[in-house]
């Protein structure tokens, strides 16, 4: 059973999501928060698998709440739900440690799939959307590539570095396999090792690492 905390300042939005979760086998809503501070408190108390986090809430917003929840180092993962697909706050949320984001008008089945994906350790941002988001905002929030190589990259093999670059470009496993002439099972193993070596929670964090290290640049 995947437990879910709903953090949104709109009562009707929370009710709709709760009804969806209650009607979906394998998902259980365990709490609701109408602002960020409540989300942080309830996440600590209830230890849900996933927090569905709105960004714009009164008082502590979803960005700060995400940072605080992720900073605890617990198992809870945050899935940001935003209104606009190129909302700069969505990028900031990913940078804060969220495992991805979906739009509020996402179809119910896609939201359910996204929750399951995040709970299992995957990211839920489509590669094309990842590229658009980073291209739009990376120049504002990422520093230029440092002269000294990021120490997180030193343990990577040449092939693993290639895979990290590919992840940073938003390629999925099938695209990486085709372009690097590898099997998808081999790509999956490389991706797992890359994430472990650079200390990334998921592919989204790996994308950010690739940008931080200067391996990929916003166009």
Secondary structure, 3 states (H helix, E strand, C coil): CEEEEEECCCHHHHHHHHHHHHCCCCEEEEEEECCHHHHHHHHHHHCCCEEEEECCCCCCCHHHHHHHHHHCCCCCEEEEEECCCCCHHHHHHHHCCCCCEEECCCCHHHHHHHHHHHHCCCCCCCHHHHHHHHHHHHHHHCCCCCCCCCHHHCCCCHHHHHHHHHHHCCCCHHHHHHHHCCCHHHHHHHHHHHHHHHCCCCHHHHHHHHHHCCCCCCC
